[in-house]
Amino acid sequence: MATLIIVESPSKIKTVQKYAGEGYRVMASAGHIRDLPKSLLGVDIQNRFKPRYVDIPGKSALIRQLRAAASECDRVLLATDPDREGEAIAWHLSQILGVDPGSPCRVAITEITKTGVENGLNHVHALNMDLVDAQQARRVLDRIVGYKISPFLWKKIRKGLSAGRVQSAAVRIVVDREEEIRAFVAEEYWTVDALLSVNPKGKRFPAKFHGDKNGKIAVTSGEQADAILAALQNATFTVDSVKRGTRRLQPAPPFITSTLQQEANRRLGFAARRTMQTAQELYEGVEVEGIGATGLITYMRTDSLRISEEARAAGNAYIKDTYGNSYLPEKPRYFKTKANAQDAHEAIRPSMPSLTPERVKGSLTPDQYKLYKLIWERFIASLMANCVQDTCQADITAAGYVFKASGYTVRFDGYTTLYTEAKDEKDEDNAALPPLEEGQVLVLRDLAGNQHFTQPPARYTEATLVKAFEEKGIGRPSTYAPTISTILSREYIEREGKALKPTPLGEITTALMKEHFPNIVDVKFTAKMEEDLDNVESGEQDWVDTMERFYGGFAKTLEQAEKALDGERIQVPEVESDVTCDQCGRKMVIKSGRFGKFLACPGYPECKSTKPIVETTKGLCPKCGGAIVAKKSKSGRKFFGCANYPKCDFVTWSEPVAEVCPTCGKTMFRKKGKNGGVFCATEGCKGKEE
């Protein structure tokens, strides 16, 4: 008789089977097997919030197969993902298979490698019912909020809307930022900037106006800037003081879920969902040439910065062999995990640090390679020595005014030889300064007053929104990606380039929620609920007591909202386009349908005219000379084609650019990707501009 191991994803079966060996049979639950019913609330509020679970439609055959396999084996081990959700799936499996959850039946596999599987099988334990209760509380809480408020929104705004404890707070964050941007009043300020050198032909370096000997002076008008410039005419620029120092830069820690999503968005342009899907594939295992099926990274849903000493030793060995002893720190570096982190798993790292990105590149898809390279480099860099920089700050005086110049040179590159963290905002230029000495007279190469205006706060990108979730305590690492996907698909927010902005629907819905359900969209309240769920997980709170405290106030708020808006319906403002209706002459408005946005006449139902939204590009079709328009594939990918389709069948993934081919004079195109070159798409022409 064999031991049955049940994992969560079918893609793990082959790898886990290989490492478990003979005597084990591996099957998969393919995610959840039971859930609350879709068509009903499925929660008995009057009976201590008892959930009613049903088999997920389409899983009946799989459940029969699992039961049959369990009956043929003398032991069942539940090896679903090592988190709240995985613990809940394991508990549901124990219920349908008759496995005692208090018996040694739970296996936690944090990396799908020989070491990870063997370690999991050697440390079998009982199910953690506190984890199960925490997931159950979250599921019941979200079901009550969604199923009670969503019908209210259908009646007051329009059908098909949804509300959620986390998603509604997330939309509010984006809406609040948009309101800040609209309310922002720009203020004028000026800078006086000098370009200096040590001799007439020397390399120029910048120095910024600071003030005078009494301190900093704010330049707020052109007249003030002109007065300073006039005083500096024919003035001598002299080095007043030079301060030299040393700066040691420490590498960023290995990734946790939130920082991986942020960095992948900044560096690779990956949406959070794409990042997590690719990371899941790397964790579950891929066929690596010469090795076979193996998981390349540790579990990717974590908020811990801890790493195993075994992984540290392997990473250090690679650094020593590749870069030398000088690139290892004198003492091992340990990063401190945040106080509210669950710390259930290690940080996200390569399961085998010796497997370099180049070693496995041929076995990975482009997305897998890019993300693995990012994770591998970040982990190895986190073990490396600091970057050491020699800094220089100089005060330069002229006509009683003080200018400041600063710069640095790299004495030892340390971890930066491999990896540096991307930033949401660019740092100011801080180039190296030439050797400067006190009393040295400098050559003025250029002097100018420059007008500036203060800028409103930037709209969120996916990277900065994930950062806001983490800072404000909204959701948990596993919820960031699905939350963003949900509020985009529900059209509460939309993308404008990389930025995220609220739609009129998102603003109207948030305004209604703020007025009638202030707690649901209150960021602090949502964060407090996350703390309560964490306390359930740690065994400090009972999940039913937590639900009762929430529901009392929620039910009263819902009743009051129903009374306040009885019979009232709120109109979502329509966005007017500059396109005129061919039939009645009205300005058409932007509508949303099953297949995306389109133009419709506001005179409906009298006028039923509609048009597709066409994004015209700069270029012309290399086949027929017609306009090139941007389109979207069924999967949502952007491509470009001739506006004369179907008469002309020209189509390409590459974006047209303003330049024309120097050989044939037709529109050129830029290949996608960071290093995409410009090329000519005209058949037979080999014109190229790199």
C-alpha positions as CSV (number, residue, x, y, z in Angstrom):
1,M,0.0,0.0,0.0
2,A,1.2,3.5,-0.9
3,T,1.0,6.9,0.8
4,L,-1.2,9.4,-1.0
5,I,0.2,12.9,-1.2
6,I,-2.3,15.6,-2.4
7,V,-0.8,18.8,-3.7
8,E,-2.7,21.9,-4.8
9,S,-1.5,22.3,-8.4
10,P,-1.4,19.6,-11.0
11,S,1.9,21.1,-12.3
12,K,3.6,20.0,-9.0
13,I,2.7,16.3,-9.4
14,K,5.6,15.2,-11.6
15,T,8.3,17.1,-9.5
16,V,7.0,16.0,-6.1
17,Q,6.6,12.4,-7.3
18,K,10.2,12.4,-8.5
19,Y,11.5,13.5,-5.1
20,A,9.1,11.6,-2.9
21,G,10.1,8.3,-4.7
22,E,8.6,4.8,-4.5
23,G,5.8,4.2,-2.0
24,Y,4.1,7.5,-2.7
25,R,1.4,8.4,-5.1
26,V,0.9,12.1,-5.9
27,M,-2.4,13.7,-6.9
28,A,-3.7,17.3,-7.1
29,S,-6.8,19.0,-5.8
30,A,-6.5,21.7,-8.5
31,G,-7.1,24.5,-5.9
32,H,-10.3,24.6,-3.8
33,I,-12.7,21.6,-3.9
34,R,-15.4,23.2,-1.7
35,D,-16.6,26.7,-1.3
36,L,-19.7,28.8,-0.4
37,P,-22.5,28.5,-3.0
38,K,-22.4,31.1,-5.7
39,S,-26.1,31.8,-5.9
40,L,-26.7,32.1,-2.1
41,L,-25.2,33.9,0.8
42,G,-24.2,30.5,2.2
43,V,-23.7,31.8,5.7
44,D,-26.2,31.2,8.6
45,I,-25.8,34.5,10.4
46,Q,-28.2,33.6,13.1
47,N,-26.3,30.4,13.9
48,R,-22.8,31.7,14.8
49,F,-22.1,32.5,11.1
50,K,-22.0,28.8,10.2
51,P,-20.8,28.5,6.6
52,R,-22.5,26.1,4.2
53,Y,-19.9,24.5,2.0
54,V,-20.8,22.8,-1.3
55,D,-18.6,20.9,-3.8
56,I,-17.4,23.3,-6.5
57,P,-19.2,22.7,-9.8
58,G,-17.0,20.6,-12.1
59,K,-15.0,19.0,-9.3
60,S,-17.3,16.0,-8.6
61,A,-15.3,13.6,-10.8
62,L,-12.0,14.7,-9.2
63,I,-13.5,14.3,-5.7
64,R,-14.5,10.7,-6.6
65,Q,-11.0,10.0,-7.9
66,L,-9.4,11.4,-4.7
67,R,-11.7,9.3,-2.5
68,A,-11.0,6.2,-4.5
69,A,-7.2,6.8,-4.3
70,A,-7.4,7.5,-0.6
71,S,-9.3,4.2,0.0
72,E,-6.5,2.3,-1.8
73,C,-3.7,3.9,0.3
74,D,-2.9,3.3,3.9
75,R,-2.1,7.0,4.6
76,V,-3.1,10.4,3.2
77,L,-0.8,13.4,3.4
78,L,-2.1,16.9,2.6
79,A,0.6,19.0,0.9
80,T,-1.4,22.0,-0.4
81,D,0.3,25.4,-0.5
82,P,1.8,26.5,2.9
83,D,-0.4,29.5,3.6
84,R,-3.9,30.3,5.0
85,E,-5.6,29.3,1.8
86,G,-3.6,26.1,1.5
87,E,-4.4,25.2,5.1
88,A,-8.1,25.7,4.4
89,I,-8.0,23.5,1.2
90,A,-6.2,20.8,3.3
91,W,-9.0,21.0,5.9
92,H,-11.7,20.6,3.2
93,L,-9.8,17.6,1.8
94,S,-9.6,16.1,5.3
95,Q,-13.4,16.5,5.6
96,I,-14.3,14.8,2.3
97,L,-11.6,12.0,2.7
98,G,-12.3,11.2,6.3
99,V,-8.8,12.2,7.5
100,D,-8.5,13.3,11.1
101,P,-7.2,16.9,11.0
102,G,-5.6,16.4,14.4
103,S,-3.5,13.5,13.2
104,P,-0.1,13.9,11.5
105,C,-1.4,14.5,8.0
106,R,-0.2,18.0,7.0
107,V,3.0,18.5,4.9
108,A,4.4,21.9,4.3
109,I,6.6,22.1,1.1
110,T,8.1,25.6,0.8
111,E,10.3,24.7,-2.2
112,I,9.7,22.0,-4.8
113,T,13.2,20.6,-4.6
114,K,14.7,17.3,-3.3
115,T,15.6,19.1,0.0
116,G,12.2,20.8,0.2
117,V,10.1,17.7,-0.4
118,E,12.2,15.5,1.9
119,N,12.1,18.1,4.6
120,G,8.3,18.4,4.4
121,L,7.9,14.6,4.5
122,N,10.2,14.4,7.5
123,H,8.1,17.0,9.5
124,V,4.5,15.9,9.1
125,H,2.2,17.6,11.6
126,A,-1.5,18.1,12.4
127,L,-3.6,20.8,10.6
128,N,-3.3,24.3,12.1
129,M,-7.0,25.0,12.9
130,D,-6.2,28.6,13.8
131,L,-5.0,29.1,10.2
132,V,-8.2,27.4,8.9
133,D,-10.4,29.6,11.1
134,A,-8.6,32.8,9.9
135,Q,-9.2,31.8,6.3
136,Q,-12.8,30.9,7.1
137,A,-13.3,34.2,8.9
138,R,-12.0,36.1,5.8
139,R,-14.1,34.1,3.4
140,V,-17.3,34.6,5.5
141,L,-16.6,38.3,6.1
142,D,-15.9,39.0,2.4
143,R,-19.0,37.0,1.4
144,I,-21.3,39.0,3.8
145,V,-19.9,42.4,2.6
146,G,-20.1,41.5,-1.0
147,Y,-23.5,39.8,-1.0
148,K,-25.1,42.5,1.2
149,I,-23.7,45.6,-0.4
150,S,-23.5,44.6,-4.0
151,P,-27.4,44.3,-4.4
152,F,-27.6,47.7,-2.8
153,L,-25.3,49.1,-5.5
154,W,-27.3,47.4,-8.2
155,K,-30.4,49.2,-7.1
156,K,-28.8,52.6,-6.6
157,I,-26.3,52.7,-9.5
158,R,-26.4,49.9,-12.0
159,K,-26.5,46.1,-12.2
160,G,-23.3,44.0,-12.2
161,L,-21.4,46.2,-9.6
162,S,-19.6,44.6,-6.7
163,A,-18.3,45.8,-3.4
164,G,-15.7,44.1,-1.2
165,R,-14.0,44.8,2.1
166,V,-10.5,45.1,0.5
167,Q,-11.4,46.1,-3.1
168,S,-13.6,49.0,-2.0
169,A,-10.8,50.4,0.2
170,A,-8.4,49.9,-2.6
171,V,-10.6,51.9,-5.0
172,R,-10.9,54.7,-2.4
173,I,-7.1,55.0,-2.2
174,V,-7.0,55.7,-6.0
175,V,-10.0,58.0,-5.9
176,D,-8.5,60.0,-3.0
177,R,-5.3,60.5,-4.9
178,E,-7.2,61.8,-7.9
179,E,-9.0,64.3,-5.7
180,E,-5.6,65.4,-4.3
181,I,-4.4,66.0,-7.8
182,R,-7.5,68.0,-8.7
183,A,-7.3,70.1,-5.6
184,F,-3.6,70.8,-6.0
185,V,-2.6,74.4,-6.6
186,A,0.8,74.8,-8.3
187,E,3.2,77.2,-6.7
188,E,6.0,79.0,-8.7
189,Y,9.6,78.7,-7.6
190,W,12.9,79.4,-9.3
191,T,16.4,77.9,-9.2
192,V,19.6,79.6,-10.0
193,D,22.0,77.0,-11.5
194,A,25.7,77.4,-12.3
195,L,27.9,75.2,-14.4
196,L,31.5,75.5,-13.2
197,S,34.9,73.9,-14.0
198,V,38.4,74.1,-12.5
199,N,39.9,75.6,-15.8
200,P,38.5,76.9,-19.0
201,K,38.6,73.5,-20.8
202,G,37.9,71.3,-17.8
203,K,34.9,69.1,-17.3
204,R,31.9,71.0,-16.2
205,F,30.0,70.3,-13.0
206,P,26.7,71.7,-11.6
207,A,26.3,73.9,-8.5
208,K,22.9,74.9,-7.1
209,F,22.1,78.3,-5.5
210,H,21.6,77.8,-1.8
211,G,21.4,81.3,-0.2
212,D,23.9,83.4,1.6
213,K,26.0,83.2,4.8
214,N,22.9,83.6,6.9
215,G,21.2,80.5,5.5
216,K,18.9,79.2,2.8
217,I,17.0,81.7,0.5
218,A,13.9,80.6,-1.3
219,V,13.6,82.1,-4.8
220,T,9.9,82.5,-5.5
221,S,9.8,84.9,-8.5
222,G,11.5,85.7,-11.8
223,E,12.3,89.2,-10.4
224,Q,14.1,87.7,-7.4
225,A,16.0,85.4,-9.7
226,D,17.0,88.2,-12.0
227,A,18.3,90.3,-9.1
228,I,20.5,87.4,-8.0
229,L,21.8,86.9,-11.5
230,A,22.6,90.6,-11.9
231,A,24.6,90.5,-8.6
232,L,26.5,87.5,-9.9
233,Q,27.6,89.2,-13.1
234,N,31.4,89.3,-13.2
235,A,31.5,87.7,-9.7
236,T,34.3,85.3,-8.8
237,F,33.3,81.8,-7.8
238,T,35.5,80.5,-5.0
239,V,35.5,77.2,-3.1
240,D,34.8,78.2,0.4
241,S,34.8,74.8,2.1
242,V,35.1,71.1,1.1
243,K,33.7,68.3,3.1
244,R,34.8,64.8,2.2
245,G,33.3,61.6,3.6
246,T,32.6,57.9,3.0
247,R,29.2,56.4,2.3
248,R,28.4,52.8,2.6
249,L,25.3,51.5,0.8
250,Q,23.7,48.3,1.9
251,P,21.9,46.0,-0.6
252,A,18.2,45.6,-0.6
253,P,16.9,42.5,1.2
254,P,15.7,39.5,-0.8
255,F,12.1,39.8,-2.1
256,I,8.9,39.4,-0.2
257,T,5.6,39.3,-2.2
258,S,5.0,43.0,-2.2
259,T,8.5,44.0,-3.1
260,L,8.7,41.4,-5.9
261,Q,5.5,42.8,-7.4
262,Q,6.8,46.4,-7.2
263,E,10.2,45.7,-8.7
264,A,8.8,43.5,-11.5
265,N,6.5,46.3,-12.4
266,R,9.2,49.0,-12.4
267,R,11.9,46.9,-14.1
268,L,9.9,44.5,-16.3
269,G,6.6,46.3,-16.8
270,F,4.8,43.2,-15.3
271,A,1.3,43.7,-13.8
272,A,1.0,42.2,-10.3
273,R,-1.1,39.3,-11.7
274,R,1.5,38.5,-14.4
275,T,4.3,38.5,-11.8
276,M,2.5,36.1,-9.4
277,Q,1.4,33.8,-12.2
278,T,5.0,33.6,-13.4
279,A,6.4,33.1,-9.9
280,Q,3.9,30.3,-9.3
281,E,5.3,28.5,-12.3
282,L,8.8,28.9,-11.1
283,Y,7.8,27.6,-7.6
284,E,5.8,24.7,-8.9
285,G,8.6,23.4,-11.1
286,V,9.9,23.4,-14.7
287,E,11.9,20.9,-16.7
288,V,15.5,22.1,-16.5
289,E,17.9,20.6,-19.0
290,G,20.3,18.2,-17.3
291,I,18.3,18.2,-14.0
292,G,14.7,17.4,-14.8
293,A,11.6,18.8,-13.2
294,T,12.5,21.1,-10.3
295,G,11.1,24.2,-8.5
296,L,13.4,27.1,-9.1
297,I,12.2,29.5,-6.3
298,T,10.8,29.1,-2.7
299,Y,7.2,29.9,-1.9
300,M,6.2,33.3,-3.4
301,R,3.6,34.4,-0.9
302,T,5.5,35.6,2.1
303,D,6.3,38.7,4.1
304,S,9.4,37.3,5.8
305,L,13.0,38.4,5.1
306,R,14.4,35.2,6.7
307,I,16.6,32.9,4.7
308,S,18.0,29.5,5.6
309,E,21.6,29.1,6.5
310,E,21.9,26.4,3.8
311,A,20.8,28.9,1.2
312,R,23.2,31.5,2.6
313,A,26.1,29.1,2.4
314,A,25.3,28.2,-1.2
315,G,25.0,31.9,-2.1
316,N,28.2,32.8,-0.4
317,A,30.0,30.0,-2.2
318,Y,28.9,31.4,-5.5
319,I,30.0,34.9,-4.6
320,K,33.4,33.7,-3.5
321,D,34.0,31.7,-6.6
322,T,32.7,34.3,-9.0
323,Y,33.8,37.7,-7.5
324,G,36.3,36.8,-4.8
325,N,36.4,37.0,-1.0
326,S,36.3,40.8,-1.0
327,Y,32.7,40.8,-2.2
328,L,31.5,39.0,0.9
329,P,30.7,41.1,4.0
330,E,32.9,40.7,7.1
331,K,29.9,39.4,9.0
332,P,26.8,37.7,7.6
333,R,24.0,40.2,7.0
334,Y,20.5,39.6,8.5
335,F,17.5,41.7,7.6
336,K,14.8,42.4,10.1
337,T,11.3,41.3,9.2
338,K,8.5,43.8,10.0
339,A,6.8,43.5,13.3
340,N,3.4,42.6,11.8
341,A,4.7,40.0,9.3
342,Q,3.5,36.5,9.6
343,D,7.0,35.1,9.1
344,A,5.7,31.7,8.1
345,H,8.1,31.1,5.3
346,E,11.5,32.3,4.0
347,A,11.9,35.2,1.8
348,I,11.5,34.6,-2.0
349,R,14.9,33.2,-3.2
350,P,16.3,30.7,-5.7
351,S,15.9,27.2,-4.3
352,M,19.3,26.4,-5.6
353,P,21.5,29.5,-5.8
354,S,24.1,27.7,-7.9
355,L,21.5,27.6,-10.8
356,T,22.3,30.9,-12.4
357,P,19.8,32.5,-14.8
358,E,22.0,31.8,-17.8
359,R,22.3,28.1,-16.8
360,V,18.5,27.7,-16.9
361,K,17.6,30.3,-19.6
362,G,17.1,27.7,-22.3
363,S,14.5,25.8,-20.2
364,L,12.4,28.9,-19.3
365,T,9.8,31.0,-21.1
366,P,10.9,34.7,-21.6
367,D,8.7,35.8,-18.6
368,Q,10.1,33.0,-16.4
369,Y,13.6,33.9,-17.3
370,K,13.2,37.6,-16.6
371,L,11.5,37.0,-13.3
372,Y,14.0,34.3,-12.2
373,K,16.9,36.5,-13.1
374,L,15.4,39.3,-11.0
375,I,14.8,37.0,-8.0
376,W,18.2,35.4,-8.3
377,E,20.2,38.6,-8.6
378,R,18.3,40.3,-5.8
379,F,19.1,37.3,-3.5
380,I,22.7,37.0,-4.4
381,A,23.2,40.8,-4.1
382,S,21.6,40.8,-0.6
383,L,24.5,38.5,0.6
384,M,27.2,40.7,-0.9
385,A,29.4,43.4,0.6
386,N,28.4,47.0,0.8
387,C,29.1,49.5,-2.0
388,V,31.6,52.1,-0.7
389,Q,31.5,55.6,-2.1
390,D,33.8,58.6,-1.5
391,T,31.5,61.6,-1.1
392,C,32.4,65.3,-1.6
393,Q,30.3,68.4,-0.8
394,A,31.6,71.8,-1.6
395,D,30.3,75.3,-0.6
396,I,31.1,77.8,-3.3
397,T,30.8,81.6,-2.7
398,A,30.2,84.4,-5.2
399,A,29.1,88.0,-4.6
400,G,28.1,87.0,-1.0
401,Y,25.9,84.1,-2.2
402,V,26.5,80.4,-1.5
403,F,26.2,77.6,-4.1
404,K,26.4,74.0,-3.2
405,A,27.9,71.1,-5.3
406,S,28.0,67.5,-4.3
407,G,29.1,64.3,-5.9
408,Y,30.7,60.9,-5.3
409,T,33.1,58.4,-6.7
410,V,32.8,54.6,-6.2
411,R,35.7,53.3,-4.2
412,F,34.3,49.7,-4.1
413,D,31.3,48.6,-6.1
414,G,30.3,45.7,-3.9
415,Y,26.8,44.4,-4.5
416,T,26.2,47.0,-7.2
417,T,28.4,45.0,-9.6
418,L,25.4,42.7,-9.8
419,Y,22.2,44.5,-8.9
420,T,20.7,47.9,-7.8
421,E,17.1,48.4,-6.8
422,A,14.9,50.4,-9.2
423,K,13.2,53.5,-7.8
424,D,9.8,55.0,-8.4
425,E,11.3,58.5,-8.6
426,K,14.6,59.3,-10.2
427,D,17.4,60.6,-7.9
428,E,18.9,63.9,-8.7
429,D,22.1,63.8,-10.7
430,N,25.0,63.3,-8.3
431,A,28.0,63.0,-10.6
432,A,31.6,62.9,-9.5
433,L,33.3,66.2,-8.8
434,P,36.8,67.2,-9.9
435,P,39.4,67.6,-7.1
436,L,38.5,70.8,-5.2
437,E,40.5,72.7,-2.6
438,E,39.5,75.5,-0.2
439,G,40.2,78.9,-1.7
440,Q,40.3,77.6,-5.3
441,V,38.9,80.0,-7.9
442,L,36.6,78.3,-10.4
443,V,35.6,79.1,-14.0
444,L,32.0,80.0,-14.6
445,R,30.8,78.3,-17.8
446,D,27.1,79.0,-17.6
447,L,24.6,80.7,-15.2
448,A,20.8,80.7,-15.5
449,G,17.6,81.2,-13.6
450,N,15.1,78.5,-14.2
451,Q,11.4,78.7,-13.5
452,H,9.6,75.7,-12.0
453,F,6.2,74.9,-10.5
454,T,5.5,72.5,-7.7
455,Q,3.9,69.3,-9.0
456,P,0.8,67.4,-7.8
457,P,1.2,64.0,-6.3
458,A,1.7,61.4,-9.0
459,R,-1.1,58.9,-9.8
460,Y,-0.5,55.4,-8.5
461,T,1.1,52.8,-10.7
462,E,0.7,49.1,-9.9
463,A,4.1,49.3,-8.1
464,T,3.2,52.3,-5.9
465,L,-0.3,51.0,-5.2
466,V,1.1,47.7,-3.9
467,K,3.4,49.7,-1.8
468,A,0.5,51.7,-0.5
469,F,-1.4,48.4,0.3
470,E,1.6,47.2,2.3
471,E,2.1,50.5,4.2
472,K,-1.6,51.0,5.0
473,G,-2.2,47.3,5.9
474,I,-4.7,46.7,3.2
475,G,-5.0,43.0,2.4
476,R,-2.2,40.6,2.7
477,P,0.5,39.5,0.2
478,S,-1.7,36.9,-1.5
479,T,-4.5,39.5,-2.1
480,Y,-2.6,42.3,-3.7
481,A,-2.6,41.0,-7.3
482,P,-6.2,39.7,-7.3
483,T,-7.5,43.0,-5.8
484,I,-5.9,45.1,-8.5
485,S,-7.2,42.7,-11.2
486,T,-10.7,42.9,-9.7
487,I,-11.0,46.7,-9.6
488,L,-9.6,47.0,-13.1
489,S,-12.0,44.3,-14.5
490,R,-14.9,45.9,-12.7
491,E,-14.0,49.3,-14.3
492,Y,-13.6,51.1,-11.0
493,I,-10.2,52.2,-12.1
494,E,-8.4,52.2,-15.5
495,R,-4.9,52.4,-16.9
496,E,-3.6,55.5,-18.5
497,G,-0.1,54.4,-19.7
498,K,1.4,53.0,-16.5
499,A,-0.7,55.2,-14.2
500,L,-3.9,54.1,-12.6
501,K,-6.8,56.5,-12.4
502,P,-10.4,56.2,-11.2
503,T,-13.3,56.0,-13.7
504,P,-16.5,58.0,-13.2
505,L,-18.1,54.8,-12.0
506,G,-15.3,54.3,-9.5
507,E,-15.7,57.8,-8.2
508,I,-19.5,57.7,-7.9
509,T,-19.4,54.3,-6.2
510,T,-16.7,55.4,-3.8
511,A,-18.6,58.6,-2.9
512,L,-21.7,56.5,-2.2
513,M,-19.7,54.1,-0.1
514,K,-18.0,56.9,1.8
515,E,-21.4,58.5,2.7
516,H,-23.3,55.3,3.6
517,F,-20.7,52.6,4.4
518,P,-17.8,54.7,5.8
519,N,-16.2,51.8,7.6
520,I,-16.0,49.6,4.5
521,V,-13.9,52.1,2.6
522,D,-12.0,53.4,5.6
523,V,-8.4,52.4,5.2
524,K,-7.8,52.3,8.9
525,F,-10.9,50.2,9.6
526,T,-9.9,47.7,6.9
527,A,-6.3,47.5,8.3
528,K,-7.8,46.8,11.8
529,M,-9.8,44.0,10.3
530,E,-6.6,42.5,8.9
531,E,-5.1,42.7,12.4
532,D,-8.1,40.9,13.8
533,L,-7.7,38.1,11.2
534,D,-4.1,37.8,12.1
535,N,-5.1,37.5,15.7
536,V,-7.5,34.7,14.8
537,E,-4.5,33.0,12.9
538,S,-2.3,33.3,16.0
539,G,-5.1,31.9,18.3
540,E,-5.6,35.1,20.2
541,Q,-9.1,35.7,18.9
542,D,-12.1,33.5,18.2
543,W,-13.3,33.9,14.6
544,V,-17.0,33.9,15.5
545,D,-16.5,36.6,18.1
546,T,-14.6,38.6,15.5
547,M,-17.5,38.2,13.1
548,E,-20.1,39.2,15.7
549,R,-18.3,42.4,16.5
550,F,-18.2,43.4,12.9
551,Y,-21.7,42.4,11.9
552,G,-23.6,44.3,14.6
553,G,-22.5,47.7,13.2
554,F,-22.5,46.6,9.6
555,A,-26.2,45.4,9.7
556,K,-27.3,48.7,11.2
557,T,-25.4,50.7,8.6
558,L,-26.9,48.7,5.8
559,E,-30.4,49.3,7.1
560,Q,-29.8,53.1,7.5
561,A,-28.4,53.3,3.9
562,E,-31.5,51.5,2.5
563,K,-33.8,54.0,4.2
564,A,-31.7,57.1,3.2
565,L,-31.7,56.2,-0.5
566,D,-35.2,54.6,-0.7
567,G,-36.3,54.9,-4.3
568,E,-33.3,57.0,-5.4
569,R,-31.0,56.1,-8.3
570,I,-27.6,57.6,-9.0
571,Q,-26.6,58.5,-12.5
572,V,-23.0,57.7,-13.5
573,P,-21.6,60.7,-15.5
574,E,-20.9,59.8,-19.2
575,V,-17.6,60.8,-20.7
576,E,-18.2,62.8,-23.9
577,S,-15.9,62.2,-26.9
578,D,-15.0,64.6,-29.7
579,V,-16.7,62.2,-32.2
580,T,-20.0,63.4,-33.7
581,C,-22.9,61.0,-34.3
582,D,-23.4,60.4,-38.0
583,Q,-27.2,60.1,-37.6
584,C,-28.2,62.9,-35.3
585,G,-25.2,65.2,-34.8
586,R,-24.8,64.8,-31.0
587,K,-21.4,64.3,-29.4
588,M,-21.0,60.6,-28.8
589,V,-20.2,59.3,-25.3
590,I,-17.9,56.4,-24.2
591,K,-19.7,53.3,-23.0
592,S,-18.6,49.9,-21.8
593,G,-19.8,46.6,-23.0
594,R,-18.9,42.9,-23.0
595,F,-16.1,43.5,-25.5
596,G,-14.7,46.7,-24.0
597,K,-15.3,50.4,-24.6
598,F,-17.2,51.8,-27.6
599,L,-18.8,55.0,-28.7
600,A,-22.6,55.4,-28.4
601,C,-25.1,58.2,-29.1
602,P,-26.4,59.8,-25.9
603,G,-29.8,60.0,-27.7
604,Y,-30.5,56.3,-27.1
605,P,-33.2,54.8,-27.5
606,E,-34.2,57.3,-30.2
607,C,-30.8,57.1,-31.8
608,K,-29.0,53.7,-31.5
609,S,-25.8,54.7,-33.4
610,T,-22.6,53.1,-32.1
611,K,-19.0,53.2,-33.3
612,P,-15.8,51.4,-32.2
613,I,-13.1,53.4,-30.5
614,V,-10.2,53.7,-32.9
615,E,-6.7,54.7,-31.8
616,T,-4.9,56.1,-34.8
617,T,-1.1,56.0,-34.8
618,K,1.5,58.2,-36.5
619,G,2.4,55.8,-39.2
620,L,1.0,54.6,-42.6
621,C,0.5,51.1,-43.7
622,P,3.6,49.9,-45.6
623,K,1.4,47.7,-47.9
624,C,-1.4,50.1,-49.0
625,G,-0.5,53.5,-47.4
626,G,-3.7,53.5,-45.3
627,A,-3.8,54.6,-41.6
628,I,-2.5,52.3,-39.0
629,V,-4.7,51.8,-35.9
630,A,-4.1,50.2,-32.6
631,K,-6.3,47.2,-31.7
632,K,-6.5,44.6,-28.9
633,S,-6.4,40.8,-29.2
634,K,-8.9,38.6,-27.4
635,S,-6.3,38.2,-24.6
636,G,-6.0,42.0,-24.3
637,R,-2.6,42.3,-26.0
638,K,-2.1,45.5,-28.1
639,F,-1.3,45.1,-31.8
640,F,-1.3,47.3,-34.9
641,G,-3.1,46.8,-38.2
642,C,-4.2,48.6,-41.3
643,A,-7.4,50.6,-41.1
644,N,-8.4,49.3,-44.5
645,Y,-8.8,45.7,-43.2
646,P,-10.1,43.4,-44.6
647,K,-9.0,44.8,-48.0
648,C,-5.5,45.1,-46.5
649,D,-4.3,42.4,-44.1
650,F,-1.2,44.2,-42.7
651,V,-0.8,43.4,-39.0
652,T,2.2,43.6,-36.5
653,W,2.9,43.5,-32.8
654,S,5.5,46.3,-33.3
655,E,4.6,49.9,-32.8
656,P,4.9,52.4,-35.7
657,V,7.2,55.4,-35.1
658,A,7.4,58.8,-36.6
659,E,10.7,58.0,-38.5
660,V,10.6,56.8,-42.1
661,C,12.9,54.3,-43.7
662,P,16.0,55.9,-45.3
663,T,15.8,53.2,-48.0
664,C,12.2,53.1,-49.1
665,G,10.7,56.2,-47.3
666,K,7.9,54.2,-45.6
667,T,6.9,54.0,-41.9
668,M,9.3,52.2,-39.6
669,F,8.4,50.1,-36.5
670,R,9.9,49.6,-33.1
671,K,10.2,46.0,-31.8
672,K,8.8,45.4,-28.3
673,G,11.0,45.1,-25.3
674,K,13.7,47.2,-23.6
675,N,16.2,46.7,-26.4
676,G,13.8,46.7,-29.3
677,G,15.4,48.3,-32.4
678,V,13.6,50.2,-35.2
679,F,13.1,48.4,-38.4
680,C,11.4,48.7,-41.8
681,A,8.4,46.3,-42.3
682,T,8.1,46.8,-46.0
683,E,8.5,43.5,-47.8
684,G,11.8,43.2,-49.5
685,C,13.3,46.3,-47.8
686,K,16.1,45.9,-45.3
687,G,16.2,49.5,-44.1
688,K,17.1,49.7,-40.5
689,E,17.9,52.3,-37.8
690,E,19.3,50.9,-34.6
